[in-house]
Amino acid sequence: MANNRYCKEENVNTNRKQPILISPSAGCIFFVVLLQLLCGNLWAAEATPDCAIHKSGCTKPVGDRLVELDIYPKPVTAMQELTFTVSISGGALEKAPYIDLGMPGMHMGPNRVELTQSAAGVYEGRGVIVRCPSGKKIWRATLTLPSIGKAEYTFDVVY
C-alpha cells in the first residue's frame, strides 16, 4: 500500500459520546417557542377595537336579546374609576349580569365589574381599567348574562 498522508486510517473509538451541537438557527427557534409558551401567542394579530366607546355605547346580540355597553366618563381613561352601564332588551333577568375586563392575548388577573339593576333593563357597576406596563391600550369587556350567553366588546383606552 502506498504511503499516502491524506488517506491514513485512524484508530476511531466508536464508544465515545459526541456532544450535541445546536445550530444558531435552531437556538433561535427554541427561544421563540419558549417565549410563545411563556408570553402567549406571539403570532396572533393584535386585536382591533370593534367598539368606539369614546363616542357612544356599543350594541351586540346575546342570545335573543340586544345588549348595549356604555362606559362613563368619556374619554374612557385608564386608572380612573369608571361607570359601566348595560342596557338589555327582552325582559327581566334571573341573575344580574357582570363584566370581566382584560386585554386580548394577555393573561391578566381577575378584574370583574359587578352590575346591579338601576332601572328596568338597565344595570350599572363601577370599575377601573388598569394601565398596562407594555403600553398597549386595547381592552376587552366580556359581558356575561347568566343562563343566556356572552358578548365581547373590544375598545381602546386613553392613558
Beta strands, then each sheet from edge to edge (+ up, - down):
strand 1: 58-62
strand 2: 65-72
strand 3: 81-88
strand 4: 98-102
strand 5: 112-114
strand 6: 116-119
strand 7: 122-128
strand 8: 138-145
strand 9: 149-156
sheet 1: 1+ 2- 3+ 7- 6+
sheet 2: 5+ 4- 8+ 9-
end
